[in-house]
Amino acid sequence: MAFLRRAAVRPHHAYVLAGPEGSGKSLAARAFAAALLCDLGGCGACRDCRLALSDHHPNEFLVEPEGRDIHVDTVREEVCHPASRTAPEPGRKIFVIREADRLSAAAADTLLKVLEEPPADAVFLLMSARAHELPDTVRSRCHMVTFTALSESFVVEVLTSEGVDATRAQLAARLTGGNLGRARRLATDEAGLAFRDAAVHALDLASRGPAGALAAAEAVLAAAADYKKGMKSQLDDEVAPFLDEKGRPEDMYRGAIRRIEIRFKRKERRAERDYVDWVLLGASAVLRDRIASSVGALGDELLNPDIEPAADLTVVRAARGFAGLEAVRAELAEDLNLNTRLVLERAFLCLAEIAA
């Protein structure tokens, strides 16, 4: 962060923010973008800062994978074309490319052309947990900024400074393994820790046999669908700053509104899958605590210190269940085309067999 703070005064045209998931890359990118767009170098209070810190500034262009990859057409439309045009508002243009290691070969080649002859008013921020997978030609044209894993205490401190209740902040930090982005979503989302209640309920159903396992999968999918429905009002809140007094889009912000709508649709498409992952994460955490408590762990050594670990499974069975759930989470993260219902049913049927 100190390096980026100094770089904001006279920025290079491109940076790679490299580090494990949850190491604060997104937070750093938002703060750096705010510093580059703010007339005061990042005061944190002005309109430019507020919009940049929420990824909604008209001069900020956010690129994310669609499915598994970032495609060449996405780079052309969301990077190349805007880079060659005048910014919607006076000042720099900031291009943030998340999971940059997912650039297809053609997309990376197209991006490289822009990095080789960058516009004077553009700064490119490439974020990746696997920066070594970026083409050498792309990395060589960027300054590398490396991030390390965050401690639980730091994540809790950040969340509480943002107004999150201390207990919820600690639970979110533990359940996400110190991943600040995920911890923030869990701690601040209106649904709160409801996913954990869904996880406990699903584990209880799965312990009742095959019929219960199928009911557990159905319950998780129903909870995920309800979560997705609850997102509808978010889009209105995100576009509100760019509407006139009559609620109509201002002409100069039509491009920004379109980008917000595209990002929201992507987020909405991921919503059910994300919620399912949260539930599986919660179930894994509960099983992990059962394993830990059986070997003497107490209180602060548990991921869910507010839940009394049940003793209905042996260490071996709980460990097998934990391993199975984590394998399912890895499958869902790796292959977006998997049938979520079938994967969930398989996972809970395995749990039912272990509990038998």
C-alpha positions, 0 to 999 in steps of 0.5 A: 500500500505504501508503494501505491500511495507513492505511485499515485503522485506519478503513476506508471501506466500499468500494475499487476497486483499479485497475491492470494485470494483475500489478501486485500488486492481489491481494497488496494485497487479501489484506494489507488483508483480513488487516489488517481481520480481525486483532485486531492489525491484520495481524500476519501470523502469527495464524490470521486472517491466515493464512486471509485471506492464502490467501483462505480466511477464513470472513468473506471472500467472493470473487467471480469471473467465471463464464465471461465475466461476473459474473452478477446471481445470483452477486452476490445469492448471494455478496454481497447475502445474506451482507452482510445476515447475521451474519458466520460469525466475530466481526469484519468481513465482507470482499467481494472482487470480482475482475475487477469490470469484468466485472459485467453491467449487472444485477449492477452495479445489484444491487451498487450497492444494497448500496454505497449502504446498506452494512452497518456491518461490511462492506468491499468490495474491487473489483479491475480492470485496466480500472476505467474500464469500471466504471459511474460510479455504482459507482466514485463510491461507492468510494475509488480505489487505483491500482497501477502495473506491478511491476518484474522485480527487485521480483517476484524479490525477493518470490518469493525472500523466499517461499522460491523459488529465485533462478533459478526466481524470475527465470525466472518473473518474465521469462516473465510480464512481471513479473505477480506473481500468475502468476509466483508460480503458475509458481514455486511450482506443483508442476509448476514450469516443466514447461510450458516443457518442453512448449512446447519439445517442441511447437515441435520437433514443429511444425517437422516438418510438418503431422503434427508440428503435430497431434502438438504440439497433442495433446501440449499437451492431454495435458500440460494434462489431467495438470496438472488431475488433479494438482490433486485433493489441493488441495481437501482441503488447503484445507478441512482448517482447517474440519474437526473432529478426526474430519474432519467439517465444523464446522457454523459453517463449512459456508458457508465450506467450500461457498465453497471448494468452489465456487472450487475447481470454478471453478479446476478448470474453468479448469485445462486452459485455464490450462495451455494458455496457459502452454505457449503463453506458453512457446513465445512466449518461446522464439520471442521469444528466437530473434528477440532473439538473432539481432539480438545479444541475450545473457544477461539480455536473453533471457526464457530465459537458461538455454536456448540459442536455436536458429537454425533460423528466420529473424527474419521467420519467428520473428516471424510464429510469435511473432505467431501464438501471441500471437494465439491466446493472445488468442483463448483469453482472450477467448472461453471457448467456443472449441474449444481443440484446434482453436485449438491445431491451427491455431496449430501448423499455422501454425508448421509452414508457417512452418518449412517 
